[in-house]
Amino acid sequence: MRKLISEYRALLKPLAIEGAPDLLIFRPVAFLLVQLLKRFPITPNQVSFSAIGTGLLCGFCLAIGTRRSFFFAGLIYLITVVLDCADGMLARLKKSGTPLGRVVDGFIDYSNGVAVMVGLGLGLPRMGLDLPLDSWTVVALAGASMALHCGVVDYFRGQYAFHALGAKDSLFADIRRQEEMLGSLRKEGRRRFRRLVLKVSLAYHKGQARLAAGPRRFDAREYARYNRWTLRGWFMIELTVHIVVLVVSAFLYEPRVFFVYTIVIANAWLLVMAPVQYFVNRRVAARSRPPGPLEDGRGPAVGIS
């Protein structure tokens, strides 16, 4: 048992950047799945593409629009998230992780999010729900809100990993690396799907980079001290929380619960957290050493001021 617990901890990301649903629900189940998968010649990318398949199946069930199909959609989405967690854990266990594999892992969230939203858009008219706006308008607002929340939370998660935990690469190092990979694939003139995945990932990371305000070196201890609880605040609107609310909504056959959380509650929380983060980072900047130049792909990530 101790060996299993030790192995489980080794396969986790640092606890400070793990959200509660992942840590308490999805990763423990994914770890059990990894214990089975490691016995077979299954690659992390194969698990990733399985997650894309189950995500598409979830969208199909939502599109049917019946109580039973929504229930199955909730179950399938839970399986999808477990698979999404398992691929990274399997890569760490087999020491087979690659930069492209991490990009593919992120692409799962994009594709599954689109599948779920399209499924909801097709299924809502068949449910006869009383909505304040057209079904597709509500779905578009929910999808855009969810994408915004995920991008902002991922950005601050990455900032915490870089400044407080000493992660080696900054956001801009990731962008440069992905641009180099995309350039190499373009020269080959093949692998169109990989190029598409990289283009989507680059657009996402460049959107995050717009939050940045210039090079700044934060002191690790001060950054952790002031941002530990701020990051937990951001985790109230991270992707897995959206997923849990969506799954509960599917089980209840009441998608309005998901829409209220995503469009109203989560956006209100974003407006609360934004000024909090602003003043926290100003405090950290005042107590940190002066800004230094960015190093070649491994220097300090851009801070928020």
Buried (B, 14 or more C-beta within 10 A) or exposed (E): EEEEEEBBEEBBBEEBBBBBBBBEBBBEBBBBBBBEBEEEEBBBBBBBBBBBBBBBBBBBBBBBBEEEBBBBBBBBBBBBBBBBBBBBBBBBBBEEBEEBBBBBBBBBBBBBBBBBBBBBBBBBEEBEBEBEEEBBEBBBBBBEBBBBBBBBBBBBBBBBBBBBBEBEBBBBBBBBBBBEBBEEBEEEEEBEEBBEBBEBBBEBBBBBBEBBEEBBBBBBEBBBBBBEEBBEBBBBBBBBBBBBBBBBBBBBBBBBBBBBBBBEEBBEBBEEBEEEBEEBBEBBBEBBEEBEEBEEBEBBBBBBE
